[in-house]
Amino acid sequence: MKKFNYAWVIAFILLAVLGAAYLTTERTRAPKEVAVLPATKDDLIVVNFPLPNSTVTNPMTISGEARGGWYFEAQFPVKIYDANGKLLGDTAATAEGEWMTENYVPFKAAINFTAPSTETGVLVLEKDNPSGLPEHANELSIPVRFAAQENVSAVGTKVKLYFYDPKLDQGPGGAQCSRNGLVAVFRVIPKTSTPLTDTIKLLLRGALTQGEKDRGITTEFPLSGVTLEKATITDDVAALTFSDPENRTGGGSCRVGILWFQIEATAKQFPSVQSVRFMPEELFQP
């Protein structure tokens, strides 16, 4: 009678154990990260930031490079839409070099957009097409994800600053110097117990992005020497006390009116403010 060969049994068991271990490792192994390449179109434009499907915040900075033919007068339009096709904001990207060339020219843009109602959206960079002819049109679309509102709240408070766009306020004789020209741009301020004070102080700095300036948004702020000394809210009235040692808040009724409207609208975004009182009362007067 032949002896039972235990060596083959042991070898079989070892192979089975090793095979099971290998399968378990493969199933639990973390998937390899796939590099996300910059969006590009027709060897005409490359966007380095944001990358496709990345999470974007407001305001959003855009950078890349495009061949000279993508520009007109060193600019081209940039727009952002939500997943439903609603336009949330637009601006102009600006060349950072001589654009009248067939070579790639770096560009930058900054865009503010209204709060989206969808988690995703599309950033569209359009070839500037002054002719309006469809055969000359081209665009690069980049899918993006919007940062969750709670993420913004974790680091600060989203506020609106009101500036002025004369294109929105035209009438007989030109700009009407009215509230119709006010435009809100969004900023995030650090968490604070004095949001009204901090927001008005930020407005007085007059810090517009290049993209906002390219859209035609203007402001005379900052005014030399003008500071907010105190802000209080009583019975829905915001009393704003300013210092103006150089008498910079006076002038013509148009100029003064726009300055007044900017501060008033920025203050009244807060639910507890229904009206605004300027102190001393002779400030911001024609």
C-alpha positions as CSV (number, residue, x, y, z in Angstrom):
1,M,0.0,0.0,0.0
2,K,1.4,3.4,-1.0
3,K,2.1,5.9,1.7
4,F,0.0,9.1,1.7
5,N,2.0,12.0,0.4
6,Y,1.5,14.8,3.0
7,A,3.9,17.2,1.2
8,W,1.4,17.7,-1.6
9,V,-1.4,18.4,0.9
10,I,0.7,21.0,2.8
11,A,1.7,22.6,-0.5
12,F,-1.9,22.8,-1.6
13,I,-3.0,24.4,1.7
14,L,-0.2,27.0,1.5
15,L,-1.2,27.9,-2.1
16,A,-4.8,28.4,-1.0
17,V,-3.8,30.6,2.0
18,L,-1.5,32.7,-0.2
19,G,-4.2,33.1,-2.9
20,A,-6.8,34.2,-0.4
21,A,-4.4,36.7,1.1
22,Y,-3.6,38.1,-2.3
23,L,-7.3,38.5,-3.2
24,T,-8.0,40.2,0.1
25,T,-5.2,42.6,-0.4
26,E,-6.3,43.5,-3.9
27,R,-9.9,44.1,-2.7
28,T,-8.9,46.4,0.1
29,R,-6.1,48.2,-1.6
30,A,-6.8,51.9,-2.0
31,P,-7.4,52.9,-5.6
32,K,-4.6,54.6,-7.3
33,E,-5.0,58.4,-7.6
34,V,-5.4,59.5,-11.2
35,A,-3.7,62.8,-12.0
36,V,-6.2,65.5,-13.2
37,L,-4.9,67.3,-16.2
38,P,-5.6,71.0,-16.9
39,A,-8.5,71.7,-19.2
40,T,-7.6,72.5,-22.8
41,K,-9.3,73.2,-26.1
42,D,-8.0,72.8,-29.7
43,D,-4.4,73.7,-28.7
44,L,-5.7,77.2,-28.2
45,I,-6.2,77.6,-24.4
46,V,-5.1,75.8,-21.3
47,V,-6.5,76.5,-17.8
48,N,-4.2,75.6,-15.0
49,F,-6.7,76.6,-12.3
50,P,-9.3,75.5,-11.5
51,L,-8.8,71.9,-12.6
52,P,-11.8,70.0,-13.9
53,N,-14.3,68.9,-11.2
54,S,-12.3,70.7,-8.5
55,T,-14.1,72.5,-5.7
56,V,-14.2,76.3,-6.1
57,T,-15.0,79.1,-3.7
58,N,-16.3,82.6,-4.1
59,P,-14.6,84.7,-5.4
60,M,-12.8,82.3,-7.7
61,T,-9.4,82.9,-9.3
62,I,-8.7,81.6,-12.8
63,S,-5.3,81.3,-14.4
64,G,-3.8,79.7,-17.5
65,E,-2.6,80.6,-20.9
66,A,-4.2,81.1,-24.3
67,R,-2.9,81.8,-27.8
68,G,-3.1,85.4,-29.0
69,G,-6.1,84.6,-31.3
70,W,-8.2,83.8,-28.2
71,Y,-8.0,87.4,-27.0
72,F,-9.3,90.7,-28.3
73,E,-7.8,93.9,-26.9
74,A,-6.0,91.6,-24.4
75,Q,-9.2,90.2,-22.9
76,F,-11.8,87.5,-23.3
77,P,-15.1,86.7,-21.5
78,V,-15.4,84.3,-18.6
79,K,-18.7,83.1,-17.2
80,I,-19.9,80.7,-14.5
81,Y,-23.2,78.8,-14.5
82,D,-24.9,76.5,-12.1
83,A,-26.0,73.0,-13.2
84,N,-29.3,74.4,-14.4
85,G,-27.7,76.8,-16.8
86,K,-28.3,79.8,-14.7
87,L,-25.6,82.5,-15.1
88,L,-24.1,83.2,-11.7
89,G,-21.4,85.7,-12.6
90,D,-19.1,86.9,-15.4
91,T,-15.9,88.8,-15.8
92,A,-13.1,89.3,-18.3
93,A,-9.7,87.5,-18.3
94,T,-6.8,89.7,-18.9
95,A,-3.6,88.8,-20.8
96,E,-0.4,89.2,-18.8
97,G,1.8,90.0,-21.8
98,E,1.7,91.0,-25.4
99,W,-1.4,89.3,-26.8
100,M,-0.9,90.1,-30.5
101,T,1.0,86.9,-31.2
102,E,0.3,83.3,-32.2
103,N,2.1,82.0,-29.1
104,Y,0.6,81.2,-25.7
105,V,0.1,84.2,-23.5
106,P,-0.6,83.9,-19.7
107,F,-3.9,85.2,-18.3
108,K,-5.6,85.7,-15.0
109,A,-9.1,86.5,-13.9
110,A,-11.2,86.7,-10.7
111,I,-14.9,86.2,-10.7
112,N,-17.5,86.8,-8.1
113,F,-20.7,84.8,-8.4
114,T,-24.1,84.6,-6.7
115,A,-24.8,81.7,-4.3
116,P,-25.5,78.6,-6.4
117,S,-28.6,76.4,-5.9
118,T,-26.8,73.3,-7.2
119,E,-23.7,71.5,-6.0
120,T,-22.0,71.6,-9.4
121,G,-21.6,74.1,-12.2
122,V,-19.7,75.0,-15.4
123,L,-17.0,77.5,-15.9
124,V,-16.9,78.8,-19.5
125,L,-14.0,80.6,-21.0
126,E,-15.1,82.2,-24.3
127,K,-12.9,83.1,-27.2
128,D,-13.4,86.8,-27.7
129,N,-15.5,87.2,-30.9
130,P,-16.0,90.9,-31.7
131,S,-17.5,90.0,-35.1
132,G,-20.3,88.0,-33.6
133,L,-20.0,85.4,-36.4
134,P,-20.7,81.9,-35.2
135,E,-17.8,80.5,-37.3
136,H,-15.4,82.5,-35.2
137,A,-16.9,81.4,-31.9
138,N,-15.2,78.9,-29.5
139,E,-15.3,78.2,-25.8
140,L,-13.8,75.9,-23.2
141,S,-16.2,74.5,-20.6
142,I,-14.8,73.2,-17.3
143,P,-17.0,71.3,-14.8
144,V,-16.6,72.5,-11.2
145,R,-18.0,71.8,-7.8
146,F,-19.1,74.6,-5.5
147,A,-17.8,74.7,-1.9
148,A,-20.5,73.9,0.6
149,Q,-22.0,76.9,2.3
150,E,-21.2,75.4,5.7
151,N,-17.5,75.2,4.7
152,V,-17.5,79.0,4.1
153,S,-19.3,79.5,7.4
154,A,-16.7,77.5,9.3
155,V,-14.0,80.0,8.4
156,G,-15.9,83.3,8.2
157,T,-19.0,85.2,7.2
158,K,-20.0,85.8,3.6
159,V,-21.0,89.5,3.1
160,K,-21.8,91.9,0.3
161,L,-20.0,95.1,-0.6
162,Y,-21.8,97.5,-2.8
163,F,-19.9,99.4,-5.5
164,Y,-21.0,101.3,-8.6
165,D,-21.3,100.4,-12.3
166,P,-22.2,103.5,-14.4
167,K,-23.3,101.2,-17.3
168,L,-26.3,100.1,-15.2
169,D,-27.3,103.7,-14.4
170,Q,-27.6,105.4,-17.8
171,G,-30.2,108.0,-18.6
172,P,-30.6,111.4,-20.3
173,G,-27.1,113.0,-20.2
174,G,-25.3,109.8,-19.1
175,A,-24.9,108.3,-15.6
176,Q,-27.7,109.2,-13.3
177,C,-25.8,108.8,-10.0
178,S,-28.6,106.7,-8.5
179,R,-29.0,103.5,-6.6
180,N,-29.7,101.7,-9.9
181,G,-25.9,101.6,-10.5
182,L,-25.1,99.7,-7.3
183,V,-23.5,96.3,-7.8
184,A,-22.9,93.8,-5.0
185,V,-19.7,91.8,-4.8
186,F,-19.1,89.0,-2.3
187,R,-16.4,88.8,0.3
188,V,-15.7,86.6,3.3
189,I,-14.8,88.3,6.6
190,P,-13.5,86.4,9.6
191,K,-15.9,85.3,12.3
192,T,-16.7,88.4,14.4
193,S,-19.0,89.8,16.9
194,T,-19.1,93.2,15.0
195,P,-20.0,92.2,11.4
196,L,-21.5,95.6,10.5
197,T,-18.3,97.4,11.6
198,D,-16.0,95.0,9.9
199,T,-18.0,95.0,6.6
200,I,-18.1,98.8,6.4
201,K,-14.4,99.0,7.1
202,L,-13.8,96.5,4.3
203,L,-15.9,98.6,2.0
204,L,-13.9,101.7,2.8
205,R,-10.8,100.0,1.6
206,G,-12.2,99.9,-1.9
207,A,-10.5,96.7,-2.8
208,L,-11.9,95.7,-6.2
209,T,-10.4,92.7,-8.0
210,Q,-9.1,93.1,-11.5
211,G,-12.0,91.1,-12.8
212,E,-14.5,93.4,-11.2
213,K,-12.7,96.5,-12.6
214,D,-12.7,94.9,-16.0
215,R,-16.5,94.5,-15.7
216,G,-16.8,98.3,-15.2
217,I,-17.3,98.3,-11.5
218,T,-15.9,101.4,-9.9
219,T,-15.5,103.1,-6.5
220,E,-13.8,106.2,-5.1
221,F,-12.9,104.4,-1.9
222,P,-10.5,104.4,-0.3
223,L,-10.7,108.1,0.7
224,S,-7.5,109.5,2.3
225,G,-8.0,109.8,6.1
226,V,-11.6,108.6,6.1
227,T,-12.2,105.9,8.7
228,L,-15.2,104.3,10.5
229,E,-14.8,105.1,14.2
230,K,-18.0,103.5,15.6
231,A,-21.1,101.6,14.4
232,T,-24.1,101.0,16.6
233,I,-27.6,99.7,15.9
234,T,-30.6,101.0,17.8
235,D,-34.2,100.4,16.9
236,D,-33.3,99.2,13.4
237,V,-31.2,102.3,12.8
238,A,-27.4,101.9,12.1
239,A,-25.5,105.0,13.4
240,L,-22.2,105.1,11.6
241,T,-19.6,107.5,13.0
242,F,-16.8,108.5,10.6
243,S,-13.6,110.5,10.8
244,D,-12.7,112.8,7.9
245,P,-9.9,115.1,8.8
246,E,-9.1,115.9,5.2
247,N,-12.7,116.7,4.2
248,R,-12.7,114.0,1.5
249,T,-16.4,113.1,1.9
250,G,-17.8,116.3,0.4
251,G,-18.1,117.4,-3.2
252,G,-20.7,117.3,-6.0
253,S,-24.1,115.8,-5.4
254,C,-23.4,113.0,-7.9
255,R,-20.1,111.9,-6.2
256,V,-21.4,112.2,-2.7
257,G,-24.6,110.4,-3.5
258,I,-22.8,107.4,-4.9
259,L,-20.6,107.2,-1.8
260,W,-23.6,107.5,0.5
261,F,-25.5,104.8,-1.5
262,Q,-22.6,102.4,-1.3
263,I,-22.4,102.6,2.5
264,E,-26.1,102.6,3.0
265,A,-26.7,99.5,0.8
266,T,-23.8,97.6,2.4
267,A,-25.2,98.3,5.9
268,K,-28.8,97.4,5.1
269,Q,-27.8,93.9,4.0
270,F,-28.0,93.1,7.7
271,P,-31.6,92.2,8.8
272,S,-31.3,94.3,11.9
273,V,-30.6,97.5,9.9
274,Q,-33.6,99.2,8.2
275,S,-32.1,102.7,7.9
276,V,-28.7,104.4,8.2
277,R,-27.6,107.5,10.0
278,F,-24.3,109.2,9.2
279,M,-22.3,110.9,12.0
280,P,-21.3,113.7,12.0
281,E,-24.3,114.7,9.9
282,E,-22.3,117.2,7.8
283,L,-20.2,114.3,6.3
284,F,-21.2,112.9,2.9
285,Q,-23.0,116.0,2.0
286,P,-22.7,118.1,-1.3
